[in-house]
């Protein structure tokens, strides 16, 4: 899958560790590690966003397609190494306030 190639070729940088607050919205706390793939380009003009869970060496498990009416943007974010419980946490995070998202799980091999 092309997303596997993208992940393998770019370092994940976690700039918002689990429990940290969003720099522009201090009441928004990240429930999992959140960051980006270095040297990539996402839908908002910044790097491709990544949620990283607790399962080591698991790889891509899903993507979430998001819409944020505060920023007036839409993005695809990668979900890496997440358990089913962590995926549900990401879903709840993106489906409140002015955000919404749809998770697309990777088919089982």
C-alpha positions as CSV (number, residue, x, y, z in Angstrom):
1,X,0.0,0.0,0.0
2,X,1.3,3.4,-0.8
3,X,0.7,4.7,2.7
4,X,3.1,2.1,4.0
5,X,5.7,3.3,1.6
6,X,5.1,6.9,2.8
7,X,5.3,5.9,6.5
8,X,8.5,3.8,5.9
9,X,10.2,6.7,4.1
10,X,9.5,9.5,6.6
11,X,10.1,10.0,10.3
12,X,7.1,10.5,12.6
13,X,7.6,13.6,14.7
14,X,5.4,13.8,17.8
15,X,4.9,17.4,18.6
16,X,1.8,17.0,20.8
17,X,2.4,14.1,23.2
18,X,-0.5,12.4,24.9
19,X,-2.0,14.7,27.6
20,X,-0.6,17.9,26.0
21,X,-2.9,20.8,25.1
22,X,-3.5,22.3,21.6
23,X,-1.4,25.5,21.3
24,X,-4.3,27.6,20.0
25,X,-7.1,25.9,22.1
26,X,-5.8,25.2,25.6
27,X,-9.0,23.3,26.6
28,X,-8.3,20.7,23.8
29,X,-6.2,17.9,25.3
30,X,-4.6,15.2,23.1
31,X,-5.7,11.8,24.3
32,X,-2.8,10.0,22.3
33,X,0.5,11.0,20.8
34,X,-0.1,13.3,17.8
35,X,2.3,14.6,15.3
36,X,3.3,14.5,11.6
37,X,5.4,12.8,9.0
38,X,8.5,14.9,8.3
39,X,9.0,16.2,4.8
40,X,5.5,15.5,3.6
41,X,2.5,17.7,2.5
42,X,-1.0,17.4,3.9
43,X,-4.3,18.9,2.9
44,X,-3.7,22.0,5.1
45,X,-0.4,22.9,3.6
46,X,1.5,21.4,6.6
47,X,2.9,17.9,6.9
48,X,0.6,14.9,7.0
49,X,-0.8,14.4,10.5
50,X,-0.4,11.2,12.4
51,X,-2.0,9.7,15.5
52,X,0.3,7.2,17.2
53,X,-1.0,4.6,19.6
54,X,0.6,2.2,22.1
55,X,1.2,-0.8,19.8
56,X,4.8,-0.9,18.7
57,X,5.8,-2.0,15.1
58,X,2.1,-2.3,14.1
59,X,2.1,0.2,11.3
60,X,-0.9,1.8,9.7
61,X,-4.2,0.6,11.0
62,X,-6.6,3.3,9.7
63,X,-7.0,6.8,8.4
64,X,-9.4,9.4,9.6
65,X,-10.9,12.0,7.1
66,X,-11.7,15.1,9.0
67,X,-13.5,18.4,8.5
68,X,-12.9,21.4,10.9
69,X,-15.3,24.3,10.4
70,X,-13.2,26.5,12.8
71,X,-10.2,26.3,10.4
72,X,-12.4,25.7,7.3
73,X,-10.3,22.7,6.2
74,X,-10.4,19.0,5.5
75,X,-7.6,16.5,6.0
76,X,-6.7,12.9,6.0
77,X,-4.7,11.8,9.2
78,X,-2.9,8.5,9.5
79,X,-3.6,6.3,12.5
80,X,-0.5,4.2,13.4
81,X,-0.1,1.4,16.0
82,X,-3.5,2.0,17.6
83,X,-5.7,-0.6,19.4
84,X,-9.4,-0.6,18.8
85,X,-9.9,1.3,22.0
86,X,-7.5,4.0,20.9
87,X,-9.2,4.2,17.5
88,X,-12.5,4.9,19.3
89,X,-10.7,7.6,21.4
90,X,-9.6,9.3,18.2
91,X,-13.1,9.0,16.7
92,X,-14.5,10.8,19.8
93,X,-11.8,13.4,19.7
94,X,-12.7,14.4,16.1
95,X,-16.4,14.2,16.5
96,X,-17.1,17.0,18.9
97,X,-17.4,20.8,18.7
98,X,-16.6,22.1,15.2
99,X,-14.9,19.0,14.1
100,X,-16.1,15.8,12.5
101,X,-14.3,12.7,11.1
102,X,-14.9,9.4,9.5
103,X,-12.5,6.5,10.3
104,X,-11.6,4.1,7.5
105,X,-10.0,1.0,8.9
106,X,-7.4,-1.0,7.1
107,X,-8.7,-4.3,5.9
108,X,-7.3,-7.3,7.7
109,X,-4.7,-9.2,5.7
